[in-house]
Amino acid sequence: MEIREQVNKAVIEFRGYFFSRTARQTVILYASQILLIVLRIATSSLNTRILGPKDYGVLAFFGTVTGFSVLFFRFGLFSSIGLLLAQEKDKVKEQELIGAAILIGLLVGISYSLFIFISSFFIDNIFRTNIN
């Protein structure tokens, strides 16, 4: 009976881990990552079919410029906030961190939008291209 009780206890403990908050969050994370991969593949195939070579080149150039320049605006802030949220146990402080993250994200987004808008006037001269 002792082995059977240990097995039952292990199964119950495993179920507790399997249906825990961390397990649900992990499943949601991986499901969203898989969904994003599928959406990227679908979007990429639509873009290559609908846009001609010139327009797709403009899109690729824009993606390269924005992908590079966003590195200077993120500062690793969102990864740091995510880590702090994962480590925080107090619900009130967690809500404060979420509020701060939203505010920081809003400020970074506005400043990045202004950067893209202002740089759009100079991008043709800098890269000697005509993408308007």
C-alpha angles and dihedrals in degrees: 000000000000094000091047091052091049091050091049090048091050092049092050090048091049091051089052090055093042094054097037126121091255092053092050091049091049092051091048091049094051093042091052091048091052091047090051091051091052092047092049092052092048093046093047093050091048092049093051092049099044101038122064122231093269095048092043088052090054090050092049091048091050090048091051094048094046093042091054098041095048089066089071093052102046096058089187088284097133094049090050093049090048090053092048091050092050091052097043116101100177112089094209093053089044090056090047090052091049090051091048090048091052091049093047091046090051093050093046091047093051093047092047091048090052090049092052091046094050094042090051089074092056104033095092092054095043096051097027093236137122109231097127 
